[in-house]
């Protein structure tokens, strides 16, 4: 994971990590793996979209019963 001073940044998933996450999510009973797989598909690993990253942070905070404030 990295962030740039201009607000851009992203999370990078290696091919191996993506494969392992997908295999774990395929069982259907691994909620964490399914959520992580969704995150890997949601973010833009190439461009590092700052708005998308912020929405992802907001979603993570909501899952933790927290908010940006």
Order of alpha helices (4+ residues) and beta strands (2+ residues): beta-beta-alpha-alpha-alpha
